Amino acid sequence: SLQLTATVPVSIGKWYNANYVLTCYQDRYKSSDWYGYAFDRSKWATMLNLSNTFTFSRKPMVALDVNAFFRTPTIVGLWNYSRQWNLDAGLKCQFLKNRAVVALNVSDIFESGMPLLKEKFHTQRQTTDLRFYRRSIFLSFTYKFRNFKEQNAGSVDTSRLGY
């Protein structure tokens, strides 16, 4: 697998911040004996991620996050993935000296974030369509009490994993 990534941060004054990430990659899947068949498949694909924050006010802090994603058709093993794209948005308001936060988030607004999966290999044919089950809407309220102090989590003990 080969991958090339470019990240472009963009900032306009104090009201707009963004990161644009473009990734081009090649996937390759190969087997010399998959239930009596051999295959060697590779395909180039491109992904674009756009993360945007629009700040409308500092006191109280009111901001809109808009995130977009696009990927060209690709493969995973014997599966062919259709193009996919996604748009998420969230509105956040902080008040009471930034101790209270009200946020409204909508993910996968157009229900297009999942690809259509198709497999067509020798006598096997299969289509899986999960494209209409990801949209969600969240409304949250968070309040940090005056005595609350965020704690540093520290490092993770990985000794049990052998390194």
C-alpha positions as CSV (number, residue, x, y, z in Angstrom):
1,S,0.0,0.0,0.0
2,L,1.2,3.5,-0.9
3,Q,-0.2,6.7,0.5
4,L,0.4,10.4,0.0
5,T,-1.2,13.0,2.2
6,A,-1.2,16.8,2.1
7,T,-2.7,19.0,4.9
8,V,-3.5,22.7,4.4
9,P,-4.4,24.7,7.5
10,V,-6.5,27.8,6.8
11,S,-7.2,30.7,9.1
12,I,-9.0,33.9,8.4
13,G,-8.9,36.3,11.3
14,K,-10.4,35.0,14.5
15,W,-13.7,33.9,12.9
16,Y,-12.6,31.0,10.6
17,N,-10.3,28.1,11.1
18,A,-10.0,25.0,8.8
19,N,-8.0,22.0,7.9
20,Y,-8.1,20.6,4.4
21,V,-6.6,17.1,4.1
22,L,-6.1,15.4,0.7
23,T,-5.0,11.8,0.7
24,C,-4.2,9.7,-2.4
25,Y,-3.5,6.0,-1.8
26,Q,-3.3,2.6,-3.5
27,D,-4.8,-0.5,-2.0
28,R,-3.7,-3.9,-3.1
29,Y,-5.2,-7.3,-2.2
30,K,-3.7,-10.5,-3.3
31,S,-4.3,-14.2,-2.7
32,S,-2.9,-17.2,-4.5
33,D,-5.5,-19.6,-3.2
34,W,-8.9,-18.2,-2.0
35,Y,-11.2,-21.2,-2.1
36,G,-9.4,-22.5,-5.2
37,Y,-9.2,-19.1,-6.9
38,A,-6.4,-16.6,-7.2
39,F,-6.7,-12.8,-7.4
40,D,-4.5,-9.7,-7.4
41,R,-6.4,-6.5,-7.2
42,S,-5.2,-2.9,-6.8
43,K,-6.8,0.5,-7.1
44,W,-5.9,4.1,-6.5
45,A,-8.4,6.2,-4.4
46,T,-8.5,9.8,-3.2
47,M,-10.0,11.1,0.1
48,L,-10.7,14.7,0.9
49,N,-11.5,15.9,4.5
50,L,-12.6,19.4,5.2
51,S,-12.9,20.6,8.8
52,N,-14.3,24.1,9.2
53,T,-15.0,26.2,12.3
54,F,-16.9,29.5,12.0
55,T,-16.8,31.5,15.3
56,F,-19.6,34.0,15.4
57,S,-19.0,35.4,18.9
58,R,-16.4,35.1,21.6
59,K,-18.5,36.2,24.6
60,P,-20.6,34.2,24.7
61,M,-18.7,31.8,22.5
62,V,-20.9,30.7,19.6
63,A,-19.3,28.5,16.9
64,L,-20.4,26.4,13.9
65,D,-18.4,23.3,12.9
66,V,-18.9,22.0,9.4
67,N,-17.1,18.8,8.4
68,A,-17.1,17.3,4.9
69,F,-15.7,14.0,3.6
70,F,-15.4,12.6,0.1
71,R,-13.8,9.4,-1.1
72,T,-13.6,8.1,-4.7
73,P,-14.6,4.4,-5.4
74,T,-12.1,1.9,-3.9
75,I,-11.7,-1.7,-3.1
76,V,-11.4,-3.8,0.1
77,G,-10.4,-7.4,-0.7
78,L,-12.9,-8.7,-3.3
79,W,-15.4,-5.9,-2.5
80,N,-15.9,-2.8,-4.6
81,Y,-16.8,0.3,-2.6
82,S,-18.8,3.0,-4.3
83,R,-17.9,6.7,-3.8
84,Q,-18.9,8.1,-0.5
85,W,-19.3,11.5,0.9
86,N,-20.5,12.9,4.2
87,L,-21.5,16.2,5.7
88,D,-21.7,16.8,9.5
89,A,-22.5,20.1,11.3
90,G,-22.6,21.2,14.8
91,L,-23.5,24.4,16.6
92,K,-22.0,25.1,20.0
93,C,-22.6,27.9,22.6
94,Q,-20.6,28.4,25.7
95,F,-21.8,30.7,28.5
96,L,-21.6,31.3,32.2
97,K,-17.9,32.0,32.1
98,N,-17.4,29.0,29.7
99,R,-18.7,26.6,32.4
100,A,-21.9,25.7,30.5
101,V,-22.0,24.4,26.9
102,V,-25.1,23.7,24.8
103,A,-24.3,21.8,21.5
104,L,-26.5,20.6,18.7
105,N,-24.8,18.2,16.2
106,V,-26.1,16.5,13.1
107,S,-24.0,13.7,11.6
108,D,-24.3,12.3,8.0
109,I,-26.9,14.9,7.1
110,F,-27.6,13.5,3.6
111,E,-27.2,9.8,4.7
112,S,-24.4,9.3,2.2
113,G,-21.5,8.4,4.5
114,M,-21.6,4.7,3.9
115,P,-20.6,3.2,0.5
116,L,-22.6,0.7,-1.5
117,L,-20.6,-2.6,-1.3
118,K,-20.5,-5.0,-4.3
119,E,-18.7,-8.2,-4.9
120,K,-18.6,-9.9,-8.2
121,F,-16.0,-12.7,-8.4
122,H,-16.4,-15.8,-10.5
123,T,-19.8,-17.3,-9.4
124,Q,-20.1,-15.1,-6.3
125,R,-22.4,-12.0,-6.5
126,Q,-23.3,-9.9,-3.4
127,T,-24.5,-6.4,-2.8
128,T,-24.8,-4.7,0.6
129,D,-26.5,-1.4,1.0
130,L,-26.0,0.2,4.4
131,R,-26.2,3.8,3.1
132,F,-29.3,4.9,5.0
133,Y,-28.6,4.2,8.6
134,R,-26.1,6.7,9.9
135,R,-27.8,10.0,10.3
136,S,-28.0,11.1,13.9
137,I,-28.9,14.2,15.8
138,F,-27.4,15.0,19.3
139,L,-28.4,17.8,21.7
140,S,-26.2,18.0,24.7
141,F,-25.7,20.2,27.7
142,T,-22.5,20.2,29.7
143,Y,-21.8,22.1,32.9
144,K,-18.4,22.3,34.7
145,F,-18.9,22.9,38.4
146,R,-16.6,25.4,40.1
147,N,-14.6,22.8,42.0
148,F,-14.0,20.7,38.9
149,K,-10.4,20.3,37.9
150,E,-9.5,18.5,34.8
151,Q,-6.9,15.7,35.5
152,N,-4.1,14.7,33.3
153,A,-4.6,11.1,32.4
154,G,-0.9,10.4,32.3
155,S,0.7,7.6,30.3
156,V,-0.9,4.3,29.5
157,D,0.6,1.2,31.1
158,T,1.5,-1.1,28.1
159,S,3.8,-3.5,30.1
160,R,1.2,-6.2,29.8
161,L,1.3,-6.0,26.0
162,G,5.0,-7.0,26.0
163,Y,6.6,-3.6,25.1
